[in-house]
């Protein structure tokens, strides 16, 4: 892992990006990393574009602003691609998109020359496992696979512990299944 990993999340309000940013940070915290997780809301209405941010480091984090040059960008809603510059500041980083499109098609559509592009049908996975379109937990599985920040077992363990406080075992199992499937199905190039 790099000294500092900065993740910028793009989604629409209600898709769980803020929760995902916090879950990723909390998983890192369990691995004795330093963390930050914070949202940035635009218009406060369901479906509005939002951003969230996660920082993970092996040493204390002394910066406290939004992430402008992320190591990783996670996009929970592909309809944002033509209206939000999701790759802004990414450089040679990793872009992970919830889409049925191929990494090559996303790379071409966004005119990306460098870095890694990864795609996973997180919405489809969540529809099948969670019975609703909630792409945040599958995207955590894709993030774990593409970046190597966590194993799927570390993510599943954290979800079981965190969700066990407020959800039934069926919901916990469905979320773990969605993470595992995305981990297995994400494609990168």
C-alpha positions, 0 to 999 in steps of 0.5 A: 500500500502507498503511504497515503491513498486518497479515494474520491467517490462520485454518486447521486444522493441516496446511493450510499457513497457516504456510507461506503466512504466510511465503511472503507475508512473503518475497515482500514482503521481495523487494520491499524491505518490512519483514516479520514472519511467525509462527505461533500453535499451539493443540493440536498435532494435525492438524486443530486450529484454528491462526492465523498472522500476517504483517506487511508495512511500508514502514518497520521494524516495532517491534511483536512481538505477535499481530495483534488488529486485522488489515487482512486476514483469510485463512480457509483452511477455511470450517468454522472460520466457525461456531466461530472468530470470524475477523472479530474486530477486522477492522473495515473490512478485507478477509476472504478465505475458501476457500469455494464460497459467495458473498461476500454469503452469507459476509457475511450468515452472519458479520453483517458490515456493513463491509469487503470480503468475498472468496471463492474455491474454493481447495480445488477449485483445489488439487484440480485443480492440485495433486491434493490439498486444499492451499489455501494457495497458491491463497489467496496468489493471492486475497490478491494480487488482492484487496489489491493487495500483489503482482502474480501475477507477483511471487508466481509468481516467489517461488514458483519461486525458493523451491520450486525448492530442494526440489520438482520443476518439475511441483510448482512449475508446479502451485503457480503454476497454483493461484496464477494461477487463484485470482487470476483466480477470486476474487470480492469485494464 
